[in-house]
Amino acid sequence: KFIAEAVKQQGPALIFVNTRQTAEALGVKLKKLINVEVHHGSLSREARVEAEEKFARGELDALICTSSMELGIDIGHVNLVIQYNSPRQAVRLLQRVGRSGHGLGRVSRGYVVAESFDDILESAVIKRRAREGFLEDPEIHFKSLDVLANQICALALEYGRIDAERAYRIVRRAFPYRNLSFEEFEEICRFLVSIGKIFYDEGEIAARRNTRKYFYENISMIPDEKRYRVVDISSGRTIGSLDESFLSTFSGEIFAMKGELWRVLSVDDVVRVEPVSVEGEIPSWVGEEIPVPFEVAQEVGMLRSWLAGIIRAKGERASVMALDVDGDVGVVVKTLKEHIEKGFAVPSDTHVTIEGSENAVVINACFGHKVNETLGRILALLLTARKGSSVAVEVDPYRIRLTPAKPQEVENIIRSINPDSVESLAERAVFDTKLMQWKVVNAARKFGFLSKDDELSRINVRNLVVKLKETPIYREALREIFVEKMDVERTAEIIEKIQNGEIELSVYSELSPISLAARQRVADILAVKSSEALLKAFRERLEKEVVRIYCLNCRASYTEMVGRFEGFTCIRCGSRMIAVFNARRDVKEFSKNELFKLANLVMGYGKRAVYALSTYGIGPETAARILSRFFPTEEDFFKALIEAERNYVRTRKFWS
């Protein structure tokens, strides 16, 4: 309501969100109140352009967008920017708010609308940092090996033949390569020779016939990604698209799209998913989260500690006054007060807590995404080795969740890790992961080892990683992970500080209010589809399927929609020996025996047989097994069909 009122009074506005699924969910709610469209990278180019043009013409009150509208065309009539939830970084807040108020004498204006415990504190910190000019440093990739390979080929093309020492001196003039050794440079030259991209002989580099093609195909370092259509198997409808980077080996995972939770069943030319209908299931992917820097997370920890001190000394009211934000901050004060009253230490910049609940552990650590990602993966690796079974890890900027695990064993591992071994442990922790698989595939494409047309879903990616482990391709993939996703150096420092007592460590046998606040943001946005809605969508999909009816008596052949199919006799001769199958198949594909099986099912079970045979992946044998069972209600019967279809989609890739 606040967003809608602000837009009505001060718009037109750009409403920025951090993930695509948040954009969709917020769009559904705001479209009931104001004229608004959604703009993000998963939409088609036509849909994005149409939304931009409508907004530029003044036909919309607001445009909900991700980082897709941070840069690009100037829309001069934007009066206001609203950031929904924390912007994560001060530099992003300034960039986004700066999209408003363009023109002589005008001022850029913006609101940050935050609702959860974490978001309110984080937004307050980022607002202060932005006002005082404490901006995050740009992320620089030093000694990027795939870029180096491309530029060696560029020099070979430019000069025809060039002395390696001269090429090396040219490369070192670039700031990111100022510390590159000649041995590292020469290794890339020799690798390019081994994959047929250049000649390198007697200290000279020369182009080959295919060097130009390789250079121009890989001149951009933006990953070449296919987009895959996502299809809901219960309704048969397309619900969106996913990047190739998400789909290395994700079968069985839960993710969020269009404000709902979905489970991936299979990945082929399309991604087949099912709605998640169990309350409390947690998505492993909710969108492309912007990482929170270490400095911001540390300051959030300091703010928590400071507010907790005020609550202890002066009470709740004083802490509300001390927090420099507008609106209701009751959730922050309530969470901190409850946390203190229950006897928990407040996790801060200098205090880490380890808390247990049944078979899960939450480590409250205000270290930001990269450090928590590094520490979390290392702990999961060491716990897995100790237990002999897999340990799952989830992180946010302020927490690490490990399942299954116990608080005492996590503490023991943290206190026993050698800080000097963090880099090697981090490499082991990411080696057999989807992240590493995607990075290796992308680096292999940029080196020209793989073609950009090679589809990720058809590559044995795990074997590829093992095969390339001793090559520059693997080292480049690991380097990118260490720069973009992890912070090895800082993690080693933090482990050392915990071990020498500079950072306090407290252990508890239950979860604190601050631990339980972790999922608030996700729960507010994501909807879980009820089993009734799932069954209805599935039945409606089946009733729209077209089947072919073939009479074994007179050989009449015709089609009918399942929902309209009522008579169970041939329309020409009246025989009950009619076989029913998918209309896209030809009767010649079936043997006489198979046709009799199909006809017997229809004769024996009527409309239920037609529903079963119209279900994706169900043949005569599976249909016969299902139909022979007793189902008290129609709902139970359709649940069995859904389960059979789900099993087929999951296991089809293993069939010969």
Secondary structure, 3 states (H helix, E strand, C coil): CHHHHHHHHHCCEEEECCCHHHHHHHHHHHCCCCCEEEECCCCCHHHHHHHHHHHHCCCCCEEEECHHHCCCCCCCCCCEEEEECCCCCHHHHHHHHCCCCCCCCCCCCEEEECCCHHHHHHHHHHHHHHHCCCCCCCCCCCCCHHHHHHHHHHHHHHHCEEEHHHHHHHHHCCHHHCCCCHHHHHHHHHHHHHCCCEEEECCEEEECCCHHHHHHHCCCCCCCCCEEEEEECCCCCEEEEEEHHHCCCCCCCEEEECCEEEEEEEECCEEEEEECCCCCCCCCECCCCCCCCHHHHHHHHHHHHHHHHHHHHHCHHHHHHHCCCCCCCHHHHHHHHHHHHCCCCCCECCEEEEEEECCEEEEECCCHHHHHHHHHHHHHHHHHHHHCCCCEEEEECCEEEEECCCHHHHHHHHHHCCHHHHHHHHHHHHHCCHHHHHHHHHHHHHHCCCCCCCCHHHCCHHHHHHHCCCCHHHHHHHHHHHHHCCCHHHHHHHHHHHHHCCCEEEEECCCCHHHHHHHHHHHHHCECCCHHHHHHHHHHHHHHCEEEEEECCCCCEEEEEHHHCCCCCCCCCCCCCEEEEECCCCHHHCCHHHHHHHHHHHHHHCHHHHHHHHCCCCCHHHHHHHHCCCCCCHHHHHHHHHHHHHHHHHHHHHCC
